[in-house]
Amino acid sequence: MKFDDIKYLQFGNTRQQQAYAALMNNKILSKLIKFNPILVGTIPINIHLENSDLDIICCFS
């Protein structure tokens, strides 16, 4: 799976689809584009808990 492109979340479980919608509707990744954002954590790999949040790592040089 290519985790640097969140499109796969559209076809995931309900929580992953909600994460995709939140990121896209708020343009989070496009606002961070110059920092090469990648969604990480429990939601992308489908081991999240009820109170899991969205974790985004970025690169700055």
N, C-alpha and C positions, 0 to 999 in steps of 0.2 A: 504494500500500500504506500502511496505517495503522501506523506503527512504534511508536506509543504503547500498543498492545495486542499482547501477545506471542502471542496465540492462533494467529497464522499459522504460528508455528514448529512447531506440532503436525503440520502437513501438509507441512513442508519435508523436506530431506534428513536423513539419519541424525544428523549433527552438530547440526542445528537442533532435532531432536526430543529429543536428549540435553540440549541447553541448556534447552529448555522444561521437561523433567522435573526437572532440577536446580533451576531457579528456583522451580518450583511445589512440589516436595517439601520444599524448605528454606524456603519462604514468604519468599523474599528480597524480592520486590517489595512484598508486603503489609507487611513490616516497615519498608520505606522509604516507604510511601504518602504520608506528610505532606511528603515532599520531591519529589513528582512524578517518580519514577524512570522513565527510558527506557533500554532496552537499545540500545546502539550498538556500533559496531565492525565487525569482519569477518564474524562469524557471521550476524548478521541479513541482511546483503546477499550472503551466499553467496560470499565470496572468502577464506574463512579458510584458514589453514595448519594442519598437524597440531598445533602447540603454541599455537594461538590461545586466548585466554581470553575470558571474558565481561566486557564493559565496560558499566558502568551510570553514566549521568550523572544528577545530581539538582540540584534548585533549592532554595536556601535564601534566605529574605529576612527 
